[in-house]
Amino acid sequence: MTDRLRKLGIVMTVVGVVFAAVGVFAFTQVQAGSASLQAFSEAQNVTLSYNEDGQLIDRGQTEGADAIMDLLVNEWGFSVKDSELDPNDPLVNTASEYMFQMATVGYHTLHSTQTVVLAEDVEYNDELFPAGEYELSVREVGDRGELGGYWTDFDRSHPIEGPARSQAWSGTAHGLFGELGVGTVTASALQLGQGLSALIFGLGLTIMLLGVGMFWVGKGTEEDTYHVLVDSAPKPEPAGI
């Protein structure tokens, strides 16, 4: 029994070493990914703006940043981590910073006014649109009230909304959304990878400790059994005088 316990302890120790090694390898890969993301962020050189008090600002105003944050948190439902918004490190390289930058693009797109010029009269759905210049508030497009103004809210066949959609949600806006979205997912995946590698490493150490403990218990049990047998052996009576 004790021999089996020691052998099982050795096996578990080896398994623990393998898990710990996998955890270390995974951590090195996460660190390599983080270095790559950092280099990409530095090459892009996109930064957030803060005032002298360390508050986020947009176009010089904290009110603008507050409105963008409201869009990000309340309309898009993103959970911002304040620790990732560092005025001493304004470079956009964390998930919260990427999402705030995306919300900045979205906010200014949604709150823009687009000018559409019709060169001639156009009839659409029994409504006549005379030739001339039209101003369209993007946020008011669609039938969703304060949630309107997104790409799918526009009627592309409409003589005003159709051209306004392409002007507001241009290829540049979509490209920025895509690029910033990739940055957000990458940063979040790296955080998850870091936590997972730490979990695997910790599991490996736990299995190693358990294996060493089983080996030690098995060895101790053998020694205890020996002493019990010796101590319980009948003692010879001293010879009479």
SERO-4910 file (N, C-alpha, C, O; in steps of 0.05 Angstrom, whole numbers):
BEGIN
 pado doro    nc1    nc2    nc3   cac1   cac2   cac3    cc1    cc2    cc3    oc1    oc2    oc3
  Met    A     17    -24      0      0      0      0     17     25      0     13     44    -15
  Thr    A     37     25     18     55     49     19     70     53     -6     75     76    -15
  Asp    A     78     30    -19     93     33    -44     76     45    -66     85     61    -82
  Arg    A     50     37    -67     32     48    -87     27     78    -82     26     94   -101
  Leu    A     26     85    -57     21    113    -50     45    130    -59     41    153    -69
  Arg    A     69    120    -55     93    135    -64     94    137    -94    101    158   -105
  Lys    A     87    115   -108     87    116   -137     67    136   -148     72    151   -167
  Leu    A     43    136   -136     22    155   -144     32    184   -139     26    202   -155
  Gly    A     46    188   -117     57    215   -111     76    224   -132     77    247   -139
  Ile    A     93    205   -141    113    212   -162     99    220   -188    106    240   -201
  Val    A     78    204   -195     63    209   -220     50    237   -218     51    252   -237
  Met    A     38    243   -196     24    268   -193     44    292   -193     37    313   -203
  Thr    A     67    287   -182     88    308   -183     96    314   -211    100    337   -218
  Val    A    100    293   -227    108    297   -255     85    311   -270     91    329   -286
  Val    A     60    304   -265     38    317   -278     37    346   -271     32    364   -287
  Gly    A     42    352   -245     42    380   -236     64    396   -249     60    419   -256
  Val    A     87    384   -253    109    398   -267    101    404   -296    107    426   -306
  Val    A     88    385   -309     79    390   -337     59    413   -337     61    431   -354
  Phe    A     39    413   -319     20    435   -318     34    462   -313     27    482   -326
  Ala    A     52    462   -295     66    487   -289     82    497   -313     83    521   -319
  Ala    A     95    478   -327    110    485   -351     91    497   -373     98    516   -386
  Val    A     68    485   -376     48    495   -395     39    523   -387     36    541   -405
  Gly    A     35    527   -361     27    554   -352     49    575   -358     42    597   -366
  Val    A     74    567   -354     96    586   -360     97    592   -389    101    615   -397
  Phe    A     94    571   -406     95    575   -435     72    593   -444     76    612   -460
  Ala    A     48    588   -433     25    605   -441     30    634   -433     22    652   -447
  Phe    A     42    638   -409     47    665   -400     67    680   -419     64    703   -425
  Thr    A     87    665   -428    107    678   -446     93    685   -473    100    706   -485
  Gln    A     74    669   -482     60    675   -507     42    700   -503     40    716   -521
  Val    A     30    701   -480     13    725   -474     30    750   -473     22    771   -483
  Gln    A     54    748   -461     72    771   -459     81    779   -487     84    803   -492
  Ala    A     86    760   -504     93    766   -532     71    781   -546     75    799   -561
  Gly    A     46    771   -542     23    785   -553     20    813   -543     13    831   -558
  Ser    A     24    817   -517     22    843   -505     43    862   -517     37    886   -522
  Ala    A     67    852   -521     88    868   -532     81    876   -561     87    899   -570
  Ser    A     69    857   -576     61    863   -603     39    885   -604     40    903   -620
  Leu    A     19    882   -586     -2    902   -585      8    929   -577      0    950   -588
  Gln    A     27    930   -559     40    955   -550     54    968   -574     52    992   -578
  Ala    A     69    952   -589     83    962   -612     64    973   -633     69    994   -645
  Phe    A     42    959   -637     22    968   -656      9    994   -647      5   1012   -663
  Ser    A      4    996   -621     -8   1021   -610     11   1044   -613      3   1066   -620
  Glu    A     37   1039   -608     56   1060   -611     60   1069   -640     63   1093   -645
  Ala    A     58   1050   -658     60   1057   -687     36   1074   -695     39   1092   -711
  Gln    A     12   1067   -685    -12   1083   -692    -11   1110   -679    -21   1130   -690
  Asn    A      1   1112   -655      4   1137   -640    -23   1151   -635    -25   1175   -638
  Val    A    -43   1135   -628    -69   1146   -621    -70   1149   -591    -65   1130   -576
  Thr    A    -77   1173   -581    -77   1179   -553   -103   1192   -545   -117   1204   -561
  Leu    A   -111   1188   -520   -134   1202   -508   -124   1229   -497   -101   1232   -491
  Ser    A   -143   1247   -493   -136   1273   -483   -146   1276   -455   -169   1269   -448
  Tyr    A   -129   1288   -438   -135   1293   -410   -129   1322   -404   -111   1334   -416
  Asn    A   -143   1334   -384   -136   1361   -376   -115   1359   -353   -106   1337   -347
  Glu    A   -108   1382   -342    -87   1383   -322    -95   1369   -296    -78   1363   -279
  Asp    A   -121   1365   -293   -131   1351   -269   -134   1321   -273   -144   1306   -256
  Gly    A   -125   1311   -296   -127   1282   -302   -154   1273   -311   -160   1249   -311
  Gln    A   -171   1292   -320   -198   1285   -329   -198   1282   -359   -185   1297   -374
  Leu    A   -214   1262   -369   -216   1259   -398   -230   1283   -410   -249   1294   -399
  Ile    A   -221   1291   -433   -233   1313   -447   -236   1306   -477   -222   1289   -487
  Asp    A   -255   1319   -490   -259   1316   -518   -262   1344   -530   -280   1359   -523
  Arg    A   -244   1350   -549   -244   1377   -561   -242   1398   -539   -254   1420   -541
  Gly    A   -225   1392   -519   -219   1411   -498   -239   1413   -475   -235   1428   -456
  Gln    A   -261   1397   -476   -282   1399   -456   -287   1372   -443   -288   1351   -455
  Thr    A   -291   1374   -416   -298   1349   -402   -326   1341   -408   -333   1317   -406
  Glu    A   -344   1360   -414   -371   1354   -421   -373   1335   -445   -389   1317   -446
  Gly    A   -356   1340   -465   -355   1323   -488   -347   1295   -482   -359   1276   -491
  Ala    A   -326   1292   -465   -317   1265   -456   -339   1251   -440   -343   1227   -443
  Asp    A   -353   1266   -423   -375   1255   -408   -397   1244   -426   -408   1223   -420
  Ala    A   -404   1259   -447   -424   1250   -465   -416   1225   -480   -432   1207   -484
  Ile    A   -390   1224   -487   -380   1200   -501   -380   1176   -482   -388   1154   -489
  Met    A   -373   1180   -457   -373   1159   -437   -402   1149   -432   -406   1126   -427
  Asp    A   -421   1168   -432   -449   1160   -429   -458   1142   -452   -472   1122   -447
  Leu    A   -450   1148   -476   -456   1131   -499   -444   1104   -496   -457   1084   -501
  Leu    A   -419   1103   -487   -404   1078   -485   -416   1060   -463   -419   1036   -467
  Val    A   -422   1072   -440   -431   1056   -417   -460   1050   -418   -468   1027   -414
  Asn    A   -477   1070   -423   -506   1067   -421   -519   1056   -447   -537   1040   -446
  Glu    A   -509   1066   -470   -522   1057   -495   -509   1032   -506   -522   1014   -516
  Trp    A   -482   1030   -504   -468   1006   -514   -464    985   -493   -457    962   -500
  Gly    A   -468    992   -468   -467    972   -446   -439    962   -440   -436    939   -431
  Phe    A   -418    978   -446   -391    969   -440   -383    976   -412   -388    998   -402
  Ser    A   -370    957   -398   -361    962   -371   -332    973   -372   -313    959   -377
  Val    A   -330    999   -367   -304   1012   -368   -288   1008   -342   -299   1010   -320
  Lys    A   -263   1001   -344   -245    998   -321   -229   1024   -318   -213   1031   -335
  Asp    A   -234   1038   -296   -221   1064   -292   -191   1061   -291   -176   1079   -298
  Ser    A   -181   1037   -282   -152   1033   -280   -139   1032   -307   -115   1036   -309
  Glu    A   -155   1028   -328   -143   1027   -355   -143   1054   -369   -132   1057   -390
  Leu    A   -154   1074   -355   -154   1101   -366   -134   1117   -349   -141   1129   -328
  Asp    A   -110   1118   -358    -88   1130   -343    -79   1156   -357    -68   1155   -379
  Pro    A    -82   1179   -344    -73   1204   -356    -43   1205   -360    -33   1221   -376
  Asn    A    -28   1189   -344      1   1188   -347     10   1170   -371     33   1170   -379
  Asp    A     -9   1155   -381     -4   1138   -404    -28   1140   -423    -44   1122   -424
  Pro    A    -30   1162   -438    -53   1166   -455    -54   1150   -480    -74   1151   -495
  Leu    A    -33   1134   -486    -33   1117   -510    -56   1097   -509    -60   1084   -488
  Val    A    -70   1095   -530    -93   1076   -532    -82   1048   -536    -74   1040   -558
  Asn    A    -82   1032   -513    -71   1005   -515    -85    986   -496    -76    963   -492
  Thr    A   -107    994   -484   -123    977   -467   -152    975   -478   -160    991   -494
  Ala    A   -167    955   -468   -194    951   -479   -211    975   -474   -226    984   -492
  Ser    A   -210    987   -450   -226   1010   -444   -219   1034   -461   -236   1049   -470
  Glu    A   -193   1037   -466   -184   1060   -483   -192   1056   -512   -200   1075   -525
  Tyr    A   -190   1032   -522   -199   1026   -549   -229   1032   -552   -237   1044   -572
  Met    A   -244   1023   -532   -273   1026   -534   -281   1056   -531   -300   1065   -544
  Phe    A   -266   1071   -515   -272   1099   -512   -266   1113   -538   -281   1131   -547
  Gln    A   -244   1106   -551   -237   1118   -577   -258   1111   -598   -265   1128   -614
  Met    A   -268   1086   -597   -289   1078   -616   -315   1094   -611   -328   1103   -629
  Ala    A   -321   1097   -585   -345   1113   -578   -342   1142   -586   -362   1155   -593
  Thr    A   -317   1152   -586   -312   1180   -595   -320   1183   -625   -333   1202   -633
  Val    A   -311   1163   -641   -318   1164   -669   -348   1161   -673   -360   1176   -689
  Gly    A   -360   1143   -658   -389   1138   -660   -405   1163   -651   -424   1170   -664
  Tyr    A   -396   1175   -630   -411   1198   -619   -411   1221   -639   -433   1233   -644
  His    A   -388   1227   -650   -387   1250   -669   -401   1243   -696   -411   1261   -709
  Thr    A   -401   1218   -703   -416   1210   -727   -446   1212   -722   -460   1223   -739
  Leu    A   -455   1202   -699   -483   1203   -693   -494   1231   -689   -517   1237   -695
  His    A   -477   1249   -679   -486   1276   -674   -478   1296   -695   -475   1320   -690
  Ser    A   -473   1286   -719   -466   1303   -741   -490   1311   -757   -512   1298   -754
  Thr    A   -488   1331   -773   -509   1340   -792   -498   1338   -820   -477   1349   -826
  Gln    A   -512   1324   -837   -504   1319   -864   -519   1336   -884   -544   1340   -881
  Thr    A   -505   1347   -903   -518   1364   -924   -520   1348   -950   -500   1338   -960
  Val    A   -545   1346   -959   -550   1332   -984   -562   1352  -1004   -580   1366   -998
  Val    A   -551   1352  -1028   -560   1370  -1050   -573   1354  -1072   -560   1336  -1084
  Leu    A   -598   1360  -1078   -612   1347  -1100   -610   1366  -1124   -618   1389  -1123
  Ala    A   -600   1355  -1146   -597   1371  -1170   -624   1375  -1185   -627   1393  -1200
  Glu    A   -643   1357  -1179   -669   1359  -1192   -690   1348  -1173   -684   1335  -1153
  Asp    A   -715   1353  -1180   -737   1343  -1163   -737   1312  -1163   -732   1299  -1183
  Val    A   -743   1301  -1139   -744   1272  -1136   -770   1264  -1122   -777   1276  -1101
  Glu    A   -784   1245  -1132   -808   1235  -1119   -803   1208  -1107   -792   1190  -1121
  Tyr    A   -810   1204  -1082   -805   1179  -1068   -829   1173  -1050   -836   1189  -1033
  Asn    A   -841   1150  -1053   -864   1141  -1038   -886   1163  -1038   -897   1170  -1017
  Asp    A   -892   1173  -1062   -913   1193  -1066   -906   1219  -1052   -924   1236  -1048
  Glu    A   -881   1224  -1045   -873   1249  -1033   -853   1263  -1052   -834   1250  -1061
  Leu    A   -857   1288  -1057   -839   1302  -1075   -818   1317  -1060   -823   1332  -1041
  Phe    A   -793   1313  -1068   -770   1328  -1056   -759   1346  -1078   -745   1338  -1096
  Pro    A   -765   1372  -1075   -756   1391  -1095   -725   1393  -1096   -712   1388  -1075
  Ala    A   -715   1401  -1118   -686   1405  -1120   -677   1426  -1101   -691   1446  -1096
  Gly    A   -654   1422  -1089   -643   1441  -1069   -626   1428  -1048   -617   1405  -1052
  Glu    A   -620   1442  -1027   -602   1433  -1006   -618   1425   -981   -636   1439   -973
  Tyr    A   -611   1402   -970   -625   1392   -946   -604   1386   -924   -583   1376   -929
  Glu    A   -612   1393   -900   -596   1387   -876   -609   1364   -861   -633   1366   -854
  Leu    A   -594   1344   -855   -604   1320   -841   -588   1315   -816   -564   1311   -817
  Ser    A   -602   1315   -793   -589   1308   -768   -588   1277   -765   -609   1264   -764
  Val    A   -564   1266   -764   -560   1237   -764   -575   1224   -740   -587   1203   -744
  Arg    A   -573   1236   -717   -584   1224   -693   -615   1221   -695   -626   1205   -681
  Glu    A   -627   1237   -711   -656   1236   -714   -667   1218   -735   -691   1216   -740
  Val    A   -648   1204   -749   -656   1186   -770   -668   1160   -758   -657   1150   -738
  Gly    A   -688   1149   -770   -700   1124   -760   -723   1129   -742   -731   1152   -736
  Asp    A   -735   1108   -732   -758   1110   -715   -753   1100   -686   -771   1092   -672
  Arg    A   -727   1101   -678   -720   1092   -651   -714   1114   -632   -702   1110   -611
  Gly    A   -721   1138   -639   -717   1161   -621   -688   1167   -616   -673   1170   -634
  Glu    A   -681   1167   -590   -653   1174   -582   -633   1153   -589   -609   1158   -587
  Leu    A   -642   1129   -598   -624   1108   -606   -619   1107   -636   -606   1089   -646
  Gly    A   -631   1126   -650   -629   1125   -679   -602   1136   -690   -585   1144   -674
  Gly    A   -599   1135   -716   -576   1147   -729   -555   1127   -737   -535   1135   -749
  Tyr    A   -559   1101   -731   -539   1081   -739   -543   1073   -768   -563   1079   -780
  Trp    A   -524   1058   -779   -524   1051   -807   -550   1038   -816   -561   1045   -837
  Thr    A   -561   1020   -799   -585   1006   -807   -611   1023   -804   -632   1014   -813
  Asp    A   -609   1046   -792   -632   1063   -788   -639   1079   -813   -661   1089   -816
  Phe    A   -620   1080   -831   -624   1096   -856   -639   1080   -877   -636   1056   -880
  Asp    A   -656   1094   -892   -669   1083   -915   -651   1089   -939   -650   1112   -948
  Arg    A   -637   1070   -949   -618   1075   -970   -630   1083   -997   -617   1095  -1013
  Ser    A   -656   1077  -1000   -670   1086  -1024   -681   1114  -1023   -689   1126  -1043
  His    A   -681   1125   -999   -692   1152   -995   -673   1172  -1008   -648   1170  -1005
  Pro    A   -684   1192  -1022   -666   1211  -1036   -649   1228  -1017   -629   1239  -1026
  Ile    A   -657   1231   -992   -641   1246   -972   -625   1228   -954   -601   1231   -951
  Glu    A   -638   1208   -943   -625   1190   -924   -604   1173   -938   -583   1167   -926
  Gly    A   -609   1164   -962   -589   1147   -976   -562   1160   -979   -542   1149   -970
  Pro    A   -561   1184   -991   -534   1197   -993   -523   1205   -965   -499   1205   -961
  Ala    A   -541   1213   -947   -531   1221   -920   -518   1198   -905   -499   1202   -890
  Arg    A   -529   1174   -910   -517   1151   -896   -488   1146   -905   -471   1141   -888
  Ser    A   -483   1148   -930   -456   1144   -940   -437   1167   -931   -413   1162   -927
  Gln    A   -448   1191   -928   -432   1213   -918   -425   1210   -889   -402   1215   -881
  Ala    A   -445   1203   -873   -440   1201   -844   -424   1176   -837   -403   1177   -824
  Trp    A   -434   1153   -845   -421   1128   -840   -404   1120   -864   -409   1102   -879
  Ser    A   -382   1135   -867   -364   1132   -889   -347   1107   -886   -347   1094   -865
  Gly    A   -331   1101   -906   -312   1079   -904   -292   1084   -882   -283   1065   -869
  Thr    A   -285   1109   -878   -266   1116   -856   -278   1109   -829   -264   1097   -812
  Ala    A   -303   1116   -825   -316   1111   -799   -318   1081   -794   -312   1071   -773
  His    A   -326   1066   -815   -328   1037   -812   -300   1025   -808   -297   1006   -792
  Gly    A   -280   1035   -822   -253   1025   -819   -242   1029   -790   -230   1012   -779
  Leu    A   -247   1053   -779   -239   1059   -752   -253   1041   -732   -241   1031   -713
  Phe    A   -279   1036   -737   -294   1018   -719   -281    990   -719   -277    978   -699
  Gly    A   -275    981   -744   -264    954   -746   -237    952   -733   -231    932   -719
  Glu    A   -220    972   -737   -193    971   -726   -193    973   -696   -179    958   -682
  Leu    A   -209    991   -686   -211    995   -657   -224    971   -644   -218    963   -621
  Gly    A   -243    958   -658   -256    934   -647   -236    911   -645   -236    897   -625
  Val    A   -218    908   -664   -197    888   -663   -179    893   -639   -171    875   -625
  Gly    A   -172    918   -635   -155    925   -613   -168    918   -586   -155    908   -568
  Thr    A   -195    924   -584   -209    917   -560   -209    888   -554   -204    879   -532
  Val    A   -216    872   -575   -217    843   -572   -189    832   -565   -187    814   -548
  Thr    A   -169    842   -578   -141    832   -573   -133    838   -544   -122    820   -531
  Ala    A   -138    862   -535   -131    870   -508   -146    853   -487   -134    844   -467
  Ser    A   -172    848   -492   -188    831   -474   -178    803   -474   -177    790   -453
  Ala    A   -172    792   -498   -162    765   -500   -136    761   -486   -131    740   -474
  Leu    A   -118    781   -487    -93    779   -474    -97    779   -443    -82    765   -429
  Gln    A   -115    795   -433   -121    794   -405   -132    767   -396   -124    756   -376
  Leu    A   -150    756   -413   -160    729   -407   -138    708   -408   -137    691   -391
  Gly    A   -120    711   -428    -98    692   -430    -79    694   -406    -69    673   -397
  Gln    A    -75    718   -396    -58    721   -373    -70    707   -349    -56    694   -334
  Gly    A    -96    711   -345   -109    698   -322   -109    668   -325   -105    654   -306
  Leu    A   -114    658   -350   -114    630   -354    -87    617   -350    -85    595   -338
  Ser    A    -66    630   -359    -39    620   -355    -32    618   -325    -19    599   -316
  Ala    A    -40    639   -310    -35    639   -281    -51    616   -268    -41    603   -249
  Leu    A    -76    611   -278    -92    589   -266    -79    562   -272    -78    545   -254
  Ile    A    -69    558   -296    -56    533   -303    -31    529   -286    -26    507   -276
  Phe    A    -15    550   -284      9    548   -268      3    542   -238     16    525   -226
  Gly    A    -18    555   -228    -26    550   -200    -36    522   -196    -30    509   -176
  Leu    A    -51    512   -216    -60    484   -215    -37    464   -215    -37    444   -201
  Gly    A    -17    470   -231      7    453   -232     21    453   -205     29    431   -196
  Leu    A     25    476   -193     38    476   -167     22    461   -146     33    447   -129
  Thr    A     -5    463   -148    -22    449   -129    -19    419   -132    -17    404   -112
  Ile    A    -19    409   -157    -16    381   -162     12    371   -153     15    350   -142
  Met    A     32    388   -158     59    381   -149     60    378   -119     72    359   -109
  Leu    A     48    397   -105     48    396    -76     34    372    -65     43    359    -46
  Leu    A     12    365    -78     -3    342    -70     13    316    -75     13    298    -59
  Gly    A     27    315    -98     43    292   -104     66    288    -85     71    266    -75
  Val    A     80    310    -78    101    309    -59     91    300    -32    103    285    -17
  Gly    A     67    311    -25     55    304      1     48    274      2     52    261     23
  Met    A     37    263    -20     30    235    -20     55    218    -18     55    197     -4
  Phe    A     77    226    -32    102    211    -30    113    211     -1    122    191      9
  Trp    A    111    235     11    121    238     39    104    221     59    115    209     77
  Val    A     78    222     54     60    206     72     65    177     69     66    162     88
  Gly    A     69    168     43     75    140     39    100    131     52    101    110     64
  Lys    A    121    148     50    146    141     63    144    141     93    154    123    106
  Gly    A    129    161    103    126    162    132    110    138    142    115    128    164
  Thr    A     90    129    126     73    107    135     90     81    137     86     65    155
  Glu    A    109     78    118    126     54    119    144     55    143    148     34    157
  Glu    A    155     78    150    173     80    173    156     76    199    166     63    217
  Asp    A    132     87    200    115     84    223    108     55    227    107     45    250
  Thr    A    102     41    205     95     13    206    118     -4    218    114    -22    234
  Tyr    A    142      3    209    166    -11    219    169     -7    249    174    -27    264
  His    A    166     18    258    169     23    287    147     10    303    152      1    325
  Val    A    123      9    292    101     -4    306    107    -34    309    102    -45    330
  Leu    A    116    -46    287    122    -75    289    144    -81    309    143   -100    324
  Val    A    165    -63    308    187    -68    327    178    -64    355    185    -80    373
  Asp    A    163    -43    360    154    -37    387    134    -57    397    132    -62    421
  Ser    A    119    -69    379     98    -88    388    109   -117    389     95   -135    399
  Ala    A    134   -121    381    145   -148    382    149   -156    411    156   -139    428
  Pro    A    144   -181    417    147   -190    445    176   -188    454    195   -195    440
  Lys    A    179   -178    478    205   -174    489    213   -200    505    197   -211    520
  Pro    A    238   -209    501    246   -233    516    248   -227    546    258   -206    554
  Glu    A    239   -246    561    241   -243    591    270   -245    599    285   -262    589
  Pro    A    278   -229    618    305   -231    628    309   -258    643    291   -268    656
  Ala    A    332   -270    639    337   -296    651    338   -293    682    349   -274    693
  Gly    A    325   -313    694    325   -312    724    352   -316    736    370   -328    724
  Ile    A    355   -305    759    381   -308    773    379   -331    792    398   -337    806
***
